Amino acid sequence: MLHSTNNTLQQREERYGSFATQGAVAQNFKTVMRMTMGWNDLSPCQKESLEMIVHKIGRILNGDPNYADSWHDIAGYATLIDKQLGGH
């Protein structure tokens, strides 16, 4: 099990860069978001969606920007909110 976990962590670091750096990038974005006046007007789902989008942006900036799945995930989180708001 530990070997499998270590393999997964190594693969993720190769794809997304160092976890420490990615975490710093994402947390900096999240701090800015939480400091805006509109943050408290968001629903929990809207907040979570934005935080997940920022997480993915952090991975893109810190790792492989050509990994299409990261971009696909961003579109997915935005689509979830669009559907909640009555979009298609």
Summary of the structure (lengths in Angstrom):
residues: 88
radius of gyration: 15.0
end to end distance: 42.1
largest distance: 45.6
contacts: 213
relative contact order: 0.13
helix: 83%
strand: 0%
